[in-house]
């Protein structure tokens, strides 16, 4: 009986156990399409999601991910109010219409108008009389007269023929109107009353991110994490505009969590992700018990996770993804491979075994947009990175790590009674997120070109693997030389 547990145990595989086999192909990497589903109702343009960790994703990271075509999941190691504020920052980060419009009166002096521009750091002001736009005045208008006629009224120097737009005007239409009339800003009016202002600069900045992912209202997509039983948080995040809510727990294959997920889904409009799981049995049970919209797959593969050592539990990541994907694909539920990825080739392998997208922590930690300060060690720049099962994450912030790992310890010695399943450390500073994404997507597209796959679904169908030995992996890495110039997609810095 007991010996059979060992003798009949299946083998489990991870990224370094296999290589993708090159196939006949007429696909060029530049022609590859990386659009994919991240949940039932939402697509992203690159299959990359930043993880819900307090050293990885807050509003700044989520904005950067959405701009590049991916998705950020805002961590929950903070109060509900704080997390709601982070979601709102993302949703309103690209508002083209400035609602709180700074205006001046036609009866104000030129001097007063100039003071307002200086204080508010703007280059022009709509002139409003009883809520109605009657003109517009800019620094260009007042600069020649500041020394001689500063006490004269704004109405004497303002431009009276104001070009305005309606609330329903699209960004493209607004840009055409601005260019046609040679103006830099357009007041937005409703019933002849000003309700906002749009600037050419904001429209052009938006056009700098053609691959960005947005909701129906043109706002960036954003996801946010919640505890398995924290319905209050989930509902608040949903109300704040989160497109996707992710149940964030170490082991989601539990009847109590399935029941909670069912109730949560019934009370929110957002899509609901459930994780983490690592087996097809878990996927089947959750799909049967709750109407969920996606899975996060991975127990213990992360570079900062010690679950497999401390608890002795886990499934090697390629086996875990493929097991869940076999079940999930039958029900149309997208799969996110969460953790264990070190190189762009690992992203390709995860997708080849059924992942719709991957969730990354260490690859995004250390970027400009990740939370935390840059520190200098031995003349090099680093940023903090820690697992949500580390002591620091469990005892800091809102203590989200405790319920994530089913630990609740009270009393004066509560920190000593925690059993961490993660570690804390630093990772090299990597610069902006867009540079990391560029390298990841370049590697993925190259892999898909080698495999003859023009899109994600073809990668599922066409990709073939060869199992390799330790010697095969040694041969795969650079060898027999000392690297003198570090490549941006092959880091050699490792802290021991």
C-alpha positions in Angstrom: 0.0 0.0 0.0 2.6 2.6 1.1 5.2 1.4 -1.3 2.7 1.9 -4.2 2.6 5.6 -3.3 6.2 5.8 -4.4 6.3 3.1 -7.1 3.2 4.3 -8.9 3.8 8.0 -8.4 3.6 9.9 -11.8 6.6 12.0 -12.9 6.3 15.8 -12.8 8.1 18.1 -15.1 9.1 21.8 -15.1 10.7 24.2 -17.5 14.3 22.9 -17.5 13.1 19.3 -18.2 12.0 20.1 -21.8 12.9 22.0 -24.9 10.5 23.0 -27.7 11.3 21.2 -31.0 11.7 23.4 -34.1 9.2 22.6 -36.8 8.7 23.6 -40.5 7.5 27.1 -40.4 6.7 30.1 -42.6 5.9 32.3 -39.6 8.1 35.3 -39.0 8.3 36.5 -35.3 7.1 40.0 -36.4 3.9 38.5 -37.8 3.0 36.6 -34.6 -0.2 37.5 -32.8 0.0 37.3 -29.0 -3.6 38.3 -28.1 -5.1 35.9 -25.5 -7.9 35.5 -23.0 -7.0 36.3 -19.4 -10.5 35.5 -18.2 -13.8 34.5 -19.8 -14.8 38.0 -20.7 -11.5 39.9 -21.1 -8.7 39.7 -23.6 -5.2 41.1 -23.3 -2.8 41.8 -26.1 0.3 40.1 -24.5 0.0 36.9 -22.3 1.7 38.5 -19.3 0.1 39.4 -15.9 2.0 40.9 -13.0 1.5 39.1 -9.8 -0.5 40.3 -6.7 2.6 40.8 -4.5 3.3 43.8 -2.4 6.7 44.2 -4.0 5.4 43.9 -7.5 2.0 45.4 -8.3 0.3 48.6 -7.2 -1.3 51.2 -9.4 1.9 52.3 -11.2 2.8 48.7 -12.2 -0.9 48.0 -13.3 -0.9 51.1 -15.5 2.4 50.2 -17.1 1.2 46.6 -17.7 -2.0 47.8 -19.3 -0.1 50.3 -21.5 2.0 47.4 -22.8 -1.1 45.2 -23.4 -0.9 43.0 -20.3 -2.6 43.1 -16.9 -1.6 44.0 -13.4 -3.2 42.4 -10.3 -3.1 44.9 -7.4 -2.0 43.1 -4.2 -4.2 43.0 -1.1 -1.7 43.5 1.6 -3.3 46.9 2.4 -6.6 48.1 3.7 -9.7 47.9 1.6 -9.8 51.7 1.3 -6.2 51.8 0.1 -6.7 49.0 -2.4 -9.8 50.7 -3.8 -7.8 53.9 -4.2 -5.1 52.0 -6.2 -7.8 50.6 -8.5 -9.2 54.1 -9.0 -5.8 55.4 -9.8 -5.5 53.0 -12.7 -9.0 53.6 -13.9 -8.6 57.4 -14.0 -5.0 57.5 -15.0 -5.8 58.2 -18.6 -8.9 60.3 -18.3 -8.8 62.5 -21.3 -11.4 64.9 -19.9 -10.1 66.9 -17.0 -13.2 67.3 -14.7 -11.8 69.8 -12.2 -11.3 72.6 -14.7 -9.4 75.6 -13.6 -11.1 78.7 -15.0 -11.1 82.4 -14.7 -13.7 85.1 -14.9 -13.9 87.7 -17.7 -13.9 90.4 -14.9 -10.6 89.1 -13.4 -7.5 91.1 -14.2 -4.8 89.9 -16.5 -2.5 89.8 -13.4 -5.0 87.5 -11.5 -5.3 85.2 -14.5 -1.5 84.9 -14.7 -1.3 84.1 -10.9 -3.9 81.3 -11.4 -1.8 79.9 -14.3 1.3 80.0 -12.2 -0.3 78.3 -9.2 -2.0 75.6 -11.1 0.9 75.1 -13.6 -1.3 75.5 -16.7 -0.7 77.4 -19.9 -4.3 78.5 -20.5 -7.7 79.1 -18.9 -11.3 78.9 -20.1 -13.1 82.1 -19.3 -16.4 81.3 -17.6 -19.3 83.6 -16.8 -22.2 82.0 -14.8 -21.0 78.5 -15.8 -21.0 79.3 -19.5 -17.8 79.4 -21.6 -17.4 82.9 -23.0 -13.8 82.8 -24.1 -10.3 81.4 -23.5 -7.1 83.0 -22.5 -3.5 81.7 -22.7 0.0 82.8 -21.6 0.6 83.6 -25.2 -2.3 86.2 -25.0 -1.1 87.9 -21.8 2.7 87.7 -22.1 3.1 90.9 -24.2 0.9 93.0 -21.8 2.0 91.8 -18.4 4.3 94.7 -17.8 2.0 97.4 -19.2 -1.6 96.4 -18.9 -1.7 93.7 -16.1 -4.6 95.4 -14.4 -6.9 95.3 -17.4 -9.8 92.8 -17.6 -9.5 89.4 -19.1 -12.5 90.0 -21.3 -10.4 92.6 -23.2 -7.8 90.1 -24.3 -9.5 86.7 -24.3 -10.3 84.8 -27.5 -14.1 84.9 -27.7 -14.6 82.4 -30.5 -14.1 79.3 -28.4 -14.1 75.9 -30.1 -15.8 73.4 -27.9 -16.7 69.7 -28.0 -19.5 67.5 -26.6 -19.0 64.8 -24.0 -19.6 62.2 -26.7 -16.8 63.4 -28.9 -14.2 60.6 -29.5 -10.5 61.2 -29.0 -9.9 60.9 -32.7 -12.6 63.5 -33.5 -11.3 65.8 -30.8 -7.8 65.6 -32.3 -9.1 66.4 -35.8 -11.1 69.4 -34.4 -8.0 70.7 -32.5 -5.8 70.5 -35.5 -8.4 72.0 -37.8 -8.8 75.0 -35.5 -5.2 75.2 -34.4 -6.0 75.1 -30.7 -4.2 73.1 -27.9 -7.2 72.6 -25.6 -10.9 72.0 -26.1 -13.5 72.8 -23.4 -16.1 70.1 -23.1 -19.6 71.5 -22.8 -23.0 70.2 -21.9 -26.0 72.5 -22.3 -23.6 75.3 -22.9 -21.9 74.8 -19.5 -18.4 73.6 -19.1 -18.0 70.1 -17.7 -14.3 69.5 -18.5 -11.4 70.2 -20.8 -9.4 68.0 -23.2 -5.8 68.8 -24.3 -4.0 67.7 -27.4 -1.1 66.6 -25.2 -3.2 64.1 -23.4 -4.7 62.7 -26.6 -1.2 62.3 -28.1 0.1 60.6 -25.0 -2.7 58.1 -25.2 -1.8 57.3 -28.8 1.7 56.4 -27.7 0.4 53.1 -26.4 -1.5 51.5 -29.3 -1.2 48.0 -27.8 -2.9 49.1 -24.5 -5.8 47.1 -23.1 -8.9 49.1 -22.1 -12.5 48.5 -21.0 -15.6 49.6 -22.9 -15.2 53.1 -21.6 -11.7 53.4 -22.8 -10.1 53.0 -19.4 -7.2 50.7 -18.6 -8.0 47.1 -17.6 -7.0 46.3 -14.0 -7.4 43.3 -11.7 -7.2 43.2 -7.9 -6.7 40.4 -5.4 -9.0 39.5 -2.5 -9.0 36.9 0.3 -10.9 33.7 -0.2 -13.6 34.8 2.3 -13.3 38.6 2.0 -16.6 39.4 0.2 -16.6 43.0 1.5 -13.2 43.6 -0.2 -14.3 41.9 -3.4 -17.5 44.0 -3.6 -15.7 47.2 -2.8 -13.1 46.5 -5.6 -15.9 45.7 -8.0 -17.6 48.9 -7.2 -14.4 50.8 -7.7 -14.2 49.5 -11.3 -11.9 46.5 -11.1 -12.5 44.4 -14.2 -11.2 41.2 -12.6 -11.2 40.0 -9.0 -8.6 37.3 -8.2 -9.2 35.1 -5.1 -5.6 35.0 -3.8 -4.9 31.9 -1.7 -2.1 29.3 -1.5 -4.4 26.3 -1.9 -7.9 26.8 -3.5 -8.9 23.2 -3.8 -11.1 23.4 -0.7 -14.9 23.0 -0.4 -15.1 26.2 1.8 -13.3 28.2 -0.9 -15.4 26.8 -3.7 -18.5 27.8 -1.7 -17.1 31.2 -1.1 -16.1 31.7 -4.7 -19.7 30.8 -5.8 -21.1 33.4 -3.4 -18.5 36.0 -4.4 -19.3 35.5 -8.1 -23.0 36.1 -7.4 -22.3 39.4 -5.8 -19.9 41.1 -8.2 -20.0 42.1 -11.9 -16.3 41.6 -12.4 -14.8 38.4 -13.7 -13.5 36.1 -11.0 -10.2 34.2 -11.0 -9.6 31.4 -8.5 -6.2 30.2 -7.5 -3.9 28.8 -6.8 -4.3 25.2 -7.9 -2.0 22.5 -9.4 -4.2 19.6 -10.5 -6.9 18.7 -12.9 -9.0 17.4 -10.0 -8.9 20.8 -8.4 -10.0 22.4 -11.7 -12.9 20.0 -12.1 -14.1 20.5 -8.5 -14.0 24.3 -8.7 -15.7 24.4 -12.1 -18.4 22.1 -10.8 -19.1 24.1 -7.7 -18.7 27.7 -8.9 -19.2 29.8 -12.0 -15.6 31.1 -12.2 -13.8 32.9 -15.1 -10.2 31.7 -14.8 -7.6 29.8 -12.9 -4.2 30.7 -11.5 -2.0 27.6 -11.5 1.1 27.0 -9.4 1.9 25.8 -5.9 5.5 26.5 -4.9 7.3 27.3 -8.2 8.2 30.9 -7.4 11.7 32.0 -6.7 10.7 33.4 -3.3 8.4 30.5 -2.3 9.4 27.8 0.1 6.1 25.8 0.2 7.7 22.8 -1.5 10.5 22.7 1.0 8.6 23.7 4.2 5.4 21.7 3.5 6.8 19.2 1.0 3.9 19.9 -1.3 3.7 21.1 -4.9 3.6 20.0 -8.5 6.4 20.9 -11.0 5.0 23.8 -13.0 4.7 22.4 -16.6 2.9 19.3 -15.2 0.6 21.5 -13.1 -0.3 23.8 -16.0 -1.0 20.9 -18.4 -3.1 19.0 -15.9 -5.3 22.0 -15.2 -5.5 23.1 -18.9 -6.7 19.6 -19.9 -9.8 20.2 -17.8 -10.2 24.0 -18.1 -10.1 24.0 -21.9 -13.1 21.7 -22.0 -15.1 24.3 -20.1 -13.7 27.4 -21.8 -11.9 28.6 -18.6 -8.6 30.4 -19.3 -5.5 29.3 -17.4 -2.8 31.6 -16.0 0.5 29.8 -15.3 1.7 31.5 -12.1 5.3 31.4 -11.1 8.6 29.7 -11.8 9.4 31.7 -15.0 13.0 32.9 -15.3 13.4 33.4 -19.1 11.2 34.2 -22.1 11.6 30.6 -23.2 9.8 29.6 -20.1 6.8 31.8 -21.1 6.8 29.9 -24.4 6.9 26.5 -22.7 4.1 27.4 -20.3 1.8 28.5 -23.2 2.8 25.4 -25.2 1.3 23.2 -22.5 -2.0 25.0 -22.3 -1.6 28.3 -20.5 -3.5 31.2 -21.9 -1.1 33.6 -20.1 1.5 33.7 -17.4 1.8 35.5 -14.1 5.2 36.9 -13.3 6.7 38.2 -10.0 10.5 38.2 -10.0 10.6 39.2 -13.7 8.7 42.4 -12.8 10.1 43.0 -9.3 13.0 45.4 -9.6 11.5 47.4 -12.3 11.0 51.2 -12.0 7.2 50.7 -11.6 7.4 48.1 -8.8 6.8 49.3 -5.2 9.8 50.1 -3.1 13.0 52.1 -3.2 16.2 51.3 -5.2 19.1 50.3 -2.9 22.8 50.2 -3.7 24.8 47.0 -2.9 28.4 46.6 -4.0 28.0 49.4 -6.5 24.9 47.9 -8.1 21.2 48.8 -7.9 18.6 46.5 -6.4 15.0 46.5 -5.2 13.3 44.5 -2.5 11.4 41.3 -3.5 9.6 39.0 -1.1 7.1 36.2 -1.1 3.6 36.8 0.2 4.3 33.9 2.6 7.4 35.6 4.0 7.4 36.9 7.6 7.6 40.4 6.3 4.5 40.1 4.1 2.6 38.2 6.8 3.2 40.8 9.5 3.3 43.9 7.4 0.5 45.8 5.6 -2.8 44.2 6.3 -1.2 40.9 7.1 -2.8 39.3 3.9 -0.2 36.6 3.9 -1.6 35.0 7.1 -5.1 34.1 5.6 -3.5 33.3 2.3 -1.6 30.5 4.0 -4.5 29.7 6.4 -2.6 31.0 9.4 -4.2 33.1 12.1 -2.1 33.6 15.2 -3.0 36.0 18.0 -1.2 37.1 21.2 2.0 38.8 22.1 4.2 36.2 20.4 2.1 36.0 17.2 5.1 36.7 14.9 7.1 33.8 16.4 4.1 31.5 15.9 3.8 32.0 12.2 5.2 29.4 9.8 6.4 31.3 6.7 6.3 29.7 3.3 8.4 32.4 1.6 11.5 34.4 1.8 12.6 38.0 1.4 15.5 39.4 -0.6 16.5 41.7 -3.4 16.6 41.5 -7.2 18.7 43.5 -9.6 17.1 46.8 -10.7 15.8 46.3 -14.3 14.7 49.7 -15.4 11.2 50.4 -16.9 8.6 47.6 -17.4 8.3 48.2 -21.1 11.9 47.1 -21.6 11.3 43.9 -19.7 8.1 43.2 -21.7 9.9 43.9 -25.0 12.4 41.2 -24.2 9.8 38.7 -23.0 7.6 39.2 -26.0 10.6 39.1 -28.4 11.6 35.7 -27.0 8.0 34.4 -27.1 7.5 35.5 -30.7 10.8 33.9 -31.7 9.7 30.7 -30.1 6.4 30.7 -31.9 8.2 31.4 -35.1 10.4 28.3 -34.6 7.3 26.2 -33.8 5.3 27.5 -36.8 2.6 29.1 -34.7 1.1 32.4 -35.7 -1.0 32.8 -32.5 -1.5 31.3 -29.1 -4.1 28.7 -30.1 -1.7 27.4 -32.8 1.1 27.2 -30.2 -1.1 24.9 -28.2 -1.7 22.7 -31.3 1.7 22.7 -33.0 4.3 22.9 -30.2 6.2 19.7 -29.6 8.7 18.9 -26.8 11.8 16.9 -26.4 12.7 15.7 -22.9 16.3 16.6 -22.0 18.8 15.6 -19.4 20.8 17.7 -17.0 23.6 17.7 -19.6 21.1 18.8 -22.2 20.2 21.9 -20.1 23.9 22.6 -19.4 24.5 22.6 -23.2 21.5 24.9 -23.6 23.0 27.7 -21.5 26.1 29.7 -22.6 29.2 27.7 -21.7 33.0 27.5 -21.9 33.4 31.3 -21.6 33.3 34.1 -19.1 30.4 36.5 -20.0 31.7 40.1 -20.0 28.6 41.9 -21.2 25.3 41.0 -19.6 22.4 40.6 -22.1 19.1 42.3 -21.2 17.2 39.0 -21.5 19.8 36.7 -19.9 20.7 38.0 -16.5 23.9 36.6 -14.9 23.6 38.4 -11.6 22.6 36.0 -8.8 22.9 36.8 -5.1 23.9 33.7 -3.1 
